Amino acid sequence: MKHHLSFFLLLCCISLLSTTAFGQGKITGKLQDATTKQPVGYATAALLAGADSSIVASALVEGDGSFVVAPVAAGRYHLKISFVGYATRVMPNIQVTAAAPNVNLGVIAVRSSSTLLKAVEVVGQRAQVEYGLDRRVYNVGQDLSTVGGTAVDVMQNVPSVTVDQEGTVSMRGTSNITILIDGKPSALSGLGLDQIPASTIERVEVITNPSSKYDPSGTGGVLNIILKKEKQRGLNGVASANAGIGNRYNTSLNLNYRFGKLNLFTNYDFRQDYRKGTGSVFRTNYRRDDAKPDSTSYLDQESENENRRGNHNVRFGADYQLTDKQSITGSVLYRYGYRENEGNTFYRFLEEDRSLNSTSTRTTFGDETSRLFEYTLGYRKTFDRAGRELTADAVFNHEEETGQDDFRRLFYNAEGGELADKSELQKNEGLEKEREFSLQVDYVHPFSEKGKWEAGYRSTFERSDEDVQATDFNRNTGRYENSINRTNHFIYDEWVHAVYGNYGNALNKFSYQLGARLEQTNIVTDQITQKQRNKQDYLNLFPSLFLTYEFSEEQKVQTSYSRRIDRPWTGQLNPFRDVSDPLNIRQGNPYLQPEFIDSYEVNYLRFWKETTATVGVFYRRMTDVVQTIRSDFRNELDQDATISTFQNIASGESYGVELTGTANLFKWWRLNANVSGFNYKIDATEQGLATNSRLSWTSRLNSNFTLPFKTEIQLSMNYRSPTVTLQGERSSFYTTSLSARKEILGGKGNIIVRVQDLFNTMRFDSYTFIENQLEETSRYKPQSQLVFVGFSYRFGNTGQKREREEKEGELPSGPEREGGQY
């Protein structure tokens, strides 16, 4: 480990010694859509020499539309603003002098390249997908197919991302990803994306190969969900209500009041959802016993479930500008959630000749409530040198979840007579407590026009306390009594301390950034019921390297490398054997090690007048891959069952290519598309298991049509090919959604209609094969064909007032740091 520490310290020393004084002038401003008055982010601001229009410096516009070009020497310049979907604008004759080195251009209005075409009115708006070399930004506000939905519906349309039937999000074939909220870890992401209303999301940033500045957890990359936050002066707000067939509702209210140096904001969201689903399983059990003749039996299983869940989210916060260069922000989030579910499963046990042996029914009822508090506090300090910045953030959250589940299982012989001695009545009462605290400090120091070094520290603590009290009904006493085999109390503690450093600079059209992150992890698992306590401590180094070459403003190429980690989650580590379903038993492994990955990427970005395209090639090498291992098992009732656990199974690799692009085919028709093909290989030969691999691909297409009378229609299509698992594969699936939006009330209101899964094609099939043990096919069909109708209304100050005030320089910058890098 000494060479790891030496490398990291050497990197920091190089960064410190590289600081050199350069020009102190700067040019600032803020881009705004001339029609919608909304900020225009991620454009390119190029500073041109007044004499020959050669490029002197450039900057990427931030998500809120602001930009800083620095340092700038005294002289005369032109500023060129360019971005796909907008007409290029040049600000001529900008004078920078020793007496006035800082020039503020105020609000710069840019117009959409779309114009009126006969009776079709095209309103300028931010592109649905925006591109950078290291990330793609998906603007949810332009996606009609998510109205009335959740973050899961949003992810269905995000490039590089796929979602399965359980709401698990994957990027390029792996679900080991990090999900951030406003650039920071949050309890909301841990609750599940189906608990975040789509109406609260402004955009999603997809970062497939993050630098050392980011938390390396999640081998697949980072998804950063940016929540909405109004920035206009005075009182502003948006109210919306959506209703869907089958008792589905979603309402939201967002308010913002900005005056002087203070900005107050609050939002409330309510969501209720009701879903049904049906499933089937057919399993062949191969019994191979030296003491008995070989035999084969079958299990035929049919199931149905209903799930009703809802939540109330309330958030309050404030930004305050302490001085011209210092600001703080704080917020409090409260969430109340509830869940009710009912499931019915019918089992048919068949003999080798497929004659009926016996049957069984299993009925489950469950309810659950949860309460969450989250507190955030942030501080930001800027300096005279443009780009130099110190930030600090603290986040604390606490959640408590209580629930009860009732299970009833009855057995019958082939003639239909009840087998009372095998029947079971069970109850579970659960209490789960989650606590998490994180502290992050970052410092950025530019030392030349394109050079900078940055460093930071992050510390996190997480505790998960799960206590399940299980009881079985005793027919002799007529009472429920404690079940030793199912009562389970498990505590998980994790501490992670990290320091990082990055150094970057440029030579003409070539730029580079190298960095490293050093993390110390301490984990304690305590299975209190079984009195089994385990500890793990490890120190790891995570280097990163980025090399970029800019052929021109219209085309760039970047090569990158990073190392990442995926730590096992509590369910994988808990050694308690879960026999709630006696035919499908689960058990964790407290000795699991983290999974590591080396990620390599090459990305090419090309802009044309009406089209943007990116091509990416990637390769990932994984070690100590964690996979679910299933094997046959005879349960306490001497039935053929399976037991699933987790193991580190040697290695794996994934490689592929990804194509993403947008095009304005006509002034009334816009397309954005994404295709990703990859081969995922799992090698478990060292453990005596099979090696499995398969070429898979995903694709999505969003087609937007702008019609007369301020009407817009969106058609969305998604496809995922079959994917491989260690012991089988999952089938392909595809969906199509159709949405329409009509602007009313002078542009302040919108009526939206959405049909999800138009052709009712979403279903999930899987196949599992374990040689000489079992073969299984399964199918699950969720209730995916839904219809939503929604209305939203925006109120408050007009865009003209906002533009006038910003031009007068009255609006303080505030600590608007959504999407900060963590």
C-alpha positions, 0 to 999 in steps of 0.5 A, spaced: 500 500 500 506 504 500 506 505 493 499 507 493 500 513 498 506 515 495 503 516 488 497 520 491 502 524 495 506 525 489 500 527 485 498 532 490 505 535 490 505 536 483 498 540 483 501 545 488 507 546 485 504 547 478 500 554 480 502 560 476 499 567 476 496 569 469 491 574 467 486 576 472 480 579 467 474 575 466 468 575 462 461 573 465 454 572 463 448 568 462 444 565 456 437 565 456 432 562 451 429 568 447 422 565 447 421 561 453 425 566 458 428 559 461 436 558 462 440 555 456 445 550 459 451 547 456 452 551 450 459 553 448 462 560 449 468 562 445 472 568 446 475 571 439 481 576 438 478 582 435 484 583 430 483 576 427 477 572 430 482 567 432 480 563 438 483 566 445 479 562 450 472 558 451 468 556 456 462 551 457 456 554 459 453 551 466 446 548 467 443 554 469 446 558 463 451 562 467 458 562 464 465 565 466 471 566 461 477 567 464 483 569 465 482 574 460 488 579 458 487 586 456 484 587 449 478 587 444 474 581 443 468 578 440 464 573 444 461 567 440 455 563 443 453 556 439 449 551 441 445 545 437 438 547 436 440 555 437 442 560 432 449 562 433 450 569 436 456 573 436 457 579 441 462 584 438 467 589 441 468 587 448 473 591 451 477 589 457 482 594 460 486 594 466 482 599 469 476 595 468 478 587 467 471 584 469 466 585 464 459 582 465 455 582 459 448 580 463 443 576 460 444 574 453 438 572 449 439 566 444 433 564 439 431 557 437 434 555 430 426 554 428 422 559 425 415 559 423 413 554 417 406 556 414 401 555 419 405 551 424 408 555 430 415 552 433 416 555 440 424 555 441 425 550 447 431 547 450 433 540 447 431 534 450 438 531 450 444 535 451 451 532 449 458 533 453 464 529 452 463 526 459 456 526 460 449 526 457 444 531 460 436 529 459 431 534 460 425 531 463 421 538 462 421 536 454 419 529 455 411 528 455 411 521 456 413 521 464 407 526 465 404 522 472 409 518 472 415 517 477 423 517 476 422 510 473 418 512 467 424 518 466 429 513 466 426 509 461 427 514 456 434 516 458 440 514 454 444 508 456 439 506 461 435 500 462 429 499 467 427 492 469 420 489 472 422 491 479 425 498 477 432 496 477 436 501 473 442 499 469 447 502 465 450 498 459 448 492 462 450 493 469 445 495 475 451 497 479 451 504 479 451 510 483 445 515 484 445 522 486 440 527 488 442 534 486 449 532 486 449 529 493 447 522 496 440 522 498 435 518 502 431 519 496 435 515 491 435 509 497 428 509 497 427 507 490 426 511 484 419 509 484 418 514 490 420 520 486 415 523 482 417 525 475 414 532 476 419 534 481 425 532 476 428 538 472 434 533 468 438 527 469 445 527 468 448 520 465 456 520 467 458 513 464 466 514 466 466 519 472 473 522 474 476 521 481 472 527 484 466 522 484 464 517 489 467 510 486 461 506 488 457 503 482 461 500 477 457 502 471 457 510 472 453 515 475 446 518 474 445 525 477 438 527 478 437 534 478 430 537 482 427 543 480 428 549 483 425 556 481 430 562 480 426 568 478 425 574 482 419 575 486 414 569 488 413 564 482 410 557 482 408 551 478 402 547 480 400 540 477 395 535 477 395 528 474 390 522 474 390 515 471 385 510 470 385 505 476 385 510 482 392 513 480 393 520 482 399 525 482 399 532 484 405 537 486 406 544 488 412 548 487 413 555 490 419 560 490 420 567 493 426 571 491 428 578 494 434 581 496 439 576 498 434 571 500 431 566 496 426 561 499 423 555 496 418 549 497 415 544 494 409 539 496 408 532 492 403 527 493 402 520 489 398 514 489 399 508 485 395 502 484 398 496 480 397 489 478 401 483 475 401 476 473 406 471 473 408 464 472 413 459 473 415 452 470 420 448 474 423 441 472 427 438 478 432 433 477 434 429 483 440 425 483 442 421 489 447 415 489 442 412 495 436 412 490 434 412 483 434 418 479 428 421 478 424 428 475 419 432 478 415 438 476 413 445 479 407 449 475 406 455 479 401 461 477 401 468 481 397 474 481 399 481 485 396 487 487 400 493 490 397 500 492 402 505 494 403 512 495 407 518 499 407 525 501 413 529 500 414 536 503 421 540 502 423 547 505 429 551 503 433 557 503 439 560 499 442 566 502 448 571 499 452 572 505 457 577 501 459 578 494 463 571 494 460 567 500 453 564 500 449 558 504 444 554 502 439 549 507 433 545 506 429 540 510 425 534 507 420 530 510 417 524 507 411 520 509 410 513 505 405 507 505 404 501 502 399 495 501 399 489 497 396 482 496 398 476 493 396 469 491 400 464 488 397 457 486 402 451 486 401 444 482 406 439 484 407 434 478 410 427 478 415 424 473 409 422 468 406 429 469 401 426 473 398 431 479 401 429 486 398 435 490 397 442 490 398 448 494 395 455 495 399 461 498 396 468 500 400 474 502 397 481 505 402 486 507 402 493 509 408 498 511 409 506 513 415 510 513 417 516 515 423 520 513 427 526 515 433 529 511 437 535 512 442 539 508 447 545 509 451 547 504 457 553 503 460 556 497 466 561 497 468 564 491 475 568 490 477 574 485 480 569 480 475 566 476 473 559 477 477 558 484 472 556 489 471 552 496 465 548 497 462 544 503 456 540 504 453 536 510 447 531 509 444 527 514 437 523 514 433 518 518 428 514 516 424 509 520 419 504 517 414 499 520 410 494 517 406 487 517 406 481 513 401 475 513 402 469 510 397 463 509 399 457 506 394 451 505 396 444 502 391 439 498 392 432 495 391 430 488 383 429 490 383 436 493 382 434 500 386 439 505 393 436 508 392 440 515 398 438 518 402 441 512 398 448 512 401 454 515 399 461 518 405 466 519 406 473 521 412 478 520 412 484 524 418 489 521 422 495 524 427 498 519 431 504 521 436 507 516 441 513 518 446 516 514 451 522 515 456 525 509 460 531 509 464 533 503 469 539 502 472 541 495 477 546 493 478 548 485 484 552 484 485 554 476 492 556 475 492 558 467 487 559 462 485 551 461 489 549 467 487 547 474 488 543 480 482 540 485 482 536 491 477 534 496 475 530 502 469 526 504 466 522 510 460 518 510 457 514 515 451 509 514 447 504 519 441 500 517 438 496 523 433 491 520 428 487 526 423 482 523 419 479 529 416 472 526 410 468 528 407 461 526 400 459 528 400 453 533 394 449 532 394 446 538 394 452 543 390 457 538 395 462 538 401 465 534 408 463 537 415 466 535 418 463 529 426 461 531 427 460 523 424 466 521 425 472 526 431 476 524 435 482 527 441 485 523 445 491 523 450 494 518 455 499 519 459 502 514 464 508 514 468 511 508 473 516 508 476 519 502 481 524 499 482 526 492 486 530 487 485 532 480 490 536 476 488 538 469 491 542 463 491 543 456 497 544 450 493 547 444 488 543 442 490 537 447 488 537 454 488 532 459 486 530 467 489 525 471 487 524 478 486 519 484 482 518 490 484 514 496 478 511 500 478 507 507 472 503 508 470 499 515 464 495 515 461 491 521 455 486 520 452 484 526 447 478 525 444 479 532 439 473 532 444 468 530 450 472 534 454 472 528 458 478 527 463 480 522 468 486 520 471 488 514 477 493 513 480 495 506 484 501 503 483 502 496 486 507 490 482 509 485 486 513 479 483 516 473 485 519 466 482 523 461 485 525 454 481 530 450 483 532 443 479 538 440 479 538 432 474 544 432 468 547 435 464 542 432 468 535 433 472 533 439 474 526 441 476 523 449 479 517 451 478 516 459 480 511 464 477 510 471 477 504 477 471 503 481 468 499 486 461 496 488 460 494 495 455 488 497 449 491 500 445 489 506 441 483 503 447 480 500 451 480 507 445 478 512 447 470 513 440 469 515 436 464 511 430 467 509 424 461 509 418 466 508 417 462 501 419 455 503 420 453 495 424 459 494 429 460 500 434 466 500 441 467 504 446 472 504 453 471 505 457 476 510 464 474 507 463 477 500 468 482 498 467 488 494 467 488 486 472 492 482 472 494 475 477 498 470 473 502 465 476 504 459 472 509 454 473 513 447 468 518 445 467 522 439 462 528 439 460 531 432 456 537 431 452 539 425 447 545 423 441 541 425 444 534 428 448 532 433 452 525 434 456 521 439 460 515 438 462 511 444 466 505 445 467 502 452 471 496 455 470 494 462 474 489 466 471 486 473 474 482 478 470 479 484 464 479 481 458 478 485 452 473 482 446 470 485 447 462 485 441 458 485 441 450 487 436 445 488 434 444 496 430 439 500 426 443 505 423 441 512 417 439 508 421 434 504 419 438 498 424 440 492 426 447 493 431 452 491 436 456 495 439 462 492 445 465 495 451 470 493 458 469 491 464 472 488 465 468 482 472 470 479 471 475 473 467 478 468 468 483 462 463 487 458 465 491 451 461 495 446 459 501 442 454 506 443 451 511 438 447 517 440 444 523 436 439 528 435 436 531 429 431 536 427 429 533 420 424 539 419 422 545 423 416 541 426 419 534 427 425 532 432 428 526 433 433 523 438 435 516 438 440 511 442 443 505 440 447 501 445 450 494 443 455 490 448 457 483 450 457 481 457 461 475 459 461 472 466 467 467 467 466 462 473 470 456 471 475 457 477 469 455 482 467 450 477 461 453 474 459 455 467 462 461 463 456 465 460 456 470 455 451 474 450 451 480 445 445 484 447 443 491 445 438 496 447 435 502 443 430 508 444 427 513 439 423 519 441 420 523 436 417 530 437 412 533 432 410 540 433 403 542 430 399 548 429 395 551 435 401 550 440 400 543 440 406 537 441 405 530 440 411 525 442 412 518 440 417 514 445 419 507 443 424 502 447 427 495 446 432 491 450 434 485 447 435 478 451 441 479 456 445 473 460 446 471 467 450 466 470 445 461 470 441 463 464 438 469 461 432 474 461 428 475 455 427 481 450 422 486 451 419 493 448 414 498 449 411 504 446 408 510 449 404 516 446 403 523 449 400 530 447 400 537 450 396 543 448 398 549 451 393 554 454 391 560 458 397 564 454 402 559 455 401 559 463 397 552 462 398 545 459 393 540 458 397 533 457 394 526 455 399 520 456 398 513 454 403 508 457 405 502 453 400 503 447 400 496 445 401 492 452 407 489 450 411 489 456 413 483 459 419 479 462 421 472 461 427 469 464 430 462 463 435 458 468 438 452 467 443 448 473 446 442 470 443 436 473 439 440 478 433 444 475 431 448 469 426 453 470 422 458 465 418 464 468 414 470 466 411 476 469 406 481 466 405 487 470 400 492 469 403 497 464 398 499 459 396 506 463 392 512 461 394 519 464 391 526 463 394 532 467 394 539 467 399 544 470 399 552 471 405 556 472 404 563 475 409 569 478 413 574 475 414 574 467 420 573 464 421 580 461 421 582 468 426 577 470 431 579 464 430 586 466 433 585 473 438 581 471 441 586 466 441 591 471 445 586 476 440 586 481 440 579 482 445 575 487 448 569 484 446 565 490 449 558 492 445 555 486 450 548 485 445 543 483 449 537 479 455 539 484 460 533 483 461 528 489 
